[in-house]
Amino acid sequence: MQAVTQGTQQLRIDQQRLWESLMAMAEIGATSKGGSCRLAFSEEDTQGRRLLMEWCEQLGCETRVDDVGNIFIRRQGREPALDPVSTGSHLDTQPKGGRFDGILGVLAGLEVFRTLDTEGIVTRRPLELIVWGNEEGSRFSPAMVASGTYAGVFEPAYTLAREDNDGITYGEALAQTGLCTKGFKTGPMLDSYFELHIEQGPVLEQEEKSLGIVTGVQGIRWFDVTLSGVAAHAGPTPMRYRRDAMMAAARLMDQIHQHVQSDPTGNARVTVGTLNIPSASRNVIPGEVSMTVDLRHVEEAKLEALEVMFTSMLEQVSEDYGVSVTQERIWKSEVVDFDEACIEIVRQAVARQKAPSREMMSGAGHDAVYVSRVAPTTMIFVPCLDGISHNEAEYASPEDCALGCQVLLESMLARADR
């Protein structure tokens, strides 16, 4: 490994080339405010995928697309029978997403390939650049379903049967792209997986850190909640006789928010992302309110306790406001601890950059969560402006993108030539 380390000190990625590839990809599905819209397997997403495949084919790489739309791009090694060291992320975006979320991880992998090609370097192990399908979940639910299928969490038939809002199935949309490799059911076993990503939060920027060494991912639990009371006239109905679903929802939100705010570690999270009142009217007491609740924590036991507390609060507002409550936990993603050997490789690569850094847990879900079930995995974070992501204003500087890509290059080389 020492010889590899010495070599990587001289081997540098091309910042301008990386940035130009990011901006070229951003032109596909560009939005009016500088963002991107490439929903999974849409015409725009397909154009982006084809562009990446063309770039990689120019380097002599082999490209295969599996049955659920994951793209596997192989740069051959000196010992091709060995499992590949891999990297990647996703090219699909939110409807009004940014230019870096997922895309940086994919195009940084391309830049690693280009740098090695320019220098004529062939690694011992093969390298694999992966584009995971439908990571965002903005067209087909759930999110990260394609990497989950690769990892054995979902059956291919389940994934292909997901429907978008227009009733088009995942399988139908994938078939329309024309991107599928006959006879290639799923990707190879991986030696390891390194994913570069923007942080999607404000911590690195606020602490003036240029790099994040990601040790794992928070646990996540999603709930659909409906509170049902009685709709009534706002004027004739005294407050003490009301069964007001909206006031019950407001109390629930306030209580769970205060509970999470009181966590001295600051590691608990709660988000009410949607709130809906059917047939809402200014002078009608809401008889029904539906809401989504997102709970997160970096420790599984504390996330479990948070869910118990949330359930207790539901029972209490039901009693206090005379409403009935139904709740369903629709998704559970357990806390993930990444591979210590891969984390150590990233630590060493980060140390060589002599840039301010910190170790951290990811607050967002990533394809790395599922991949970590079947291969040693870790992630690298770079800051994004104001912590903004899933937004057209999302931005990461050319310098930070390049720094993260350099760490990715050195980490992959160290792992591939060990």
C-alpha positions, -999 to +999 in steps of 0.1 A: +000+000+000+029+023+006+040+023-030+004+031-040+003+060-016+035+075-029+022+072-064-011+089-057+007+119-043+017+127-078-015+116-095-040+144-096-075+146-111-083+174-135-105+199-118-116+217-149-124+185-168-146+173-138-164+206-137-170+207-174-186+172-172-208+183-144-220+213-163-225+193-195-247+168-176-266+198-160-277+209-195-298+178-198-332+185-182-320+220-171-347+240-152-354+277-153-336+285-120-304+266-127-313+232-115-321+198-131-351+177-138-343+141-148-369+118-133-360+081-134-361+066-169-376+097-184-364+110-217-340+134-199-326+107-176-321+084-206-302+112-224-279+117-193-273+079-190-264+077-227-240+106-225-222+089-196-220+056-214-206+074-245-179+090-224-170+057-208-170+038-241-144+064-253-122+051-226-126+015-237-148+005-208-175-022-209-210-011-201-239-034-189-274-025-177-292-049-154-328-059-152-338-030-130-318-003-148-286-002-128-256+006-151-223-012-144-193+002-162-161-018-160-125-006-163-105-038-165-077-045-141-045-066-143-063-095-127-097-094-142-110-124-122-109-104-090-140-086-077-140-049-086-135-019-064-165+002-072-179+038-070-209+056-082-242+072-073-272+083-094-281+106-123-319+109-116-331+140-098-360+155-080-385+174-102-367+206-093-334+192-081-299+203-082-268+197-104-247+178-078-269+154-058-258+120-070-244+134-102-211+144-085-206+108-073-211+094-108-190+120-127-162+118-101-160+081-109-157+090-146-129+115-137-111+087-118-113+066-150-101+095-172-072+103-149-060+067-149-065+065-187-045+097-192-016+083-171-018+048-185-024+032-151-040-002-148-050-012-113-046-048-100-084-052-094-109-041-119-128-008-112-166-005-115-185+027-120-222+022-111-253+043-118-281+032-095-316+035-109-344+056-093-324+066-063-346+097-056-379+078-055-395+110-070-411+090-098-412+055-084-416+047-047-397+036-027-364+055-031-332+036-037-352+006-049-328-004-076-297-006-054-320-024-029-328-049-055-291-054-062-286-060-025-314-085-023-337-063-002-364-062-030-374-088-055-370-077-092-407-084-098-416-060-070-393-033-083-405-036-119-441-034-108-438+000-091-461+026-107-457+064-112-485+089-109-496+082-145-499+044-140-467+037-159-448+008-143-411+009-135-405-020-160-424-002-188-404+030-183-371+011-182-381-007-214-388+026-231-352+037-225-339+009-247-311+005-222-309-030-211-282-057-216-297-090-228-289-118-204-274-095-178-296-100-148-277-082-120-243-067-113-211-084-101-200-091-066-181-061-054-148-060-035-158-026-020-179+005-027-169+042-022-195+069-028-187+106-031-216+129-024-225+165-014-234+166+023-269+178+017-268+196+050-250+226+066-226+210+090-194+210+069-199+246+058-208+258+092-178+242+108-155+253+078-146+218+069-138+208+033-142+170+036-165+146+055-154+111+064-187+093+066-189+065+092-225+055+086-260+066+079-288+076+103-318+052+108-350+064+092-386+056+099-415+070+078-451+071+090-485+080+074-508+093+101-546+102+099-565+120+126-603+118+123-626+141+143-659+157+133-663+185+107-685+213+121-694+249+116-668+273+130-693+297+145-720+278+164-697+251+178-681+260+212-645+251+217-653+226+244-676+206+222-652+203+192-634+172+179-609+192+159-585+171+139-563+201+130-558+212+166-549+176+175-524+175+146-509+208+157-505+196+193-489+163+180-464+183+159-455+206+187-450+179+212-428+157+191-408+187+179-402+198+215-392+163+225-366+161+197-354+196+204-346+185+240-322+158+229-289+170+243-269+152+215-287+170+187-288+136+169-326+132+168-347+144+138-384+148+131-400+162+100-437+166+091-433+169+054-469+169+042-502+180+058-535+176+041-571+186+051-597+171+027-623+196+015-607+223+036-627+255+041-621+287+061-651+284+084-653+246+088-636+228+118-614+202+101-628+167+105-598+149+091-561+156+088-535+134+072-498+139+076-464+123+070-439+120+098-402+113+093-381+102+124-343+098+123-315+091+147-279+079+146-284+052+172-309+024+166-319+020+202-327+057+205-346+057+173-367+028+187-373+049+218-383+079+197-409+058+178-423+045+212-426+081+224-442+092+191-468+064+194-475+075+230-481+110+218-506+098+192-526+080+219-525+111+241-538+136+214-565+111+205-577+112+241-573+149+246-591+160+214-616+132+210-602+121+176-594+087+163-559+080+150-546+056+125-509+053+117-488+031+095-450+028+094-444+026+056-406+025+057-378+015+081-341+019+073-319+008+102-288+027+113-259+017+091-223+015+102-198+016+073-168-007+069-139+003+092-112-008+067-128+014+039-132+043+064-095+040+073-085+042+036-106+073+032-090+088+065-056+083+050-065+099+017-081+128+035-051+133+057-029+136+026-050+166+013-041+186+044-076+201+043-099+206+073-122+176+078-144+158+102-160+124+107-198+123+105-229+102+100-250+109+070-284+123+077-298+113+043-304+079+028-280+068-001-275+038-023-245+031-001-270+020+026-281-010+006-248-017-010-232-019+025-253-051+031-233-070+005-199-052+002-175-032+024-187+004+019-181+040+029-188+075+017-170+109+013-188+142+017-180+176+004-199+208+015-228+224-004-238+260-002-260+268+028-266+231+032-292+233+004-301+202-016-331+188-035-334+224-047-325+243-079-302+265-058-280+235-048-243+243-053-209+228-046-177+247-056-153+234-083-126+233-057-146+212-032-158+188-059-122+183-071-110+177-035-136+151-029-128+135-063-091+134-054-099+116-021-120+091-041-092+085-066-066+078-039-090+056-019-100+035-049-063+030-059-053+020-024-081-006-022-076-018-058-038-024-055-037-037-020 
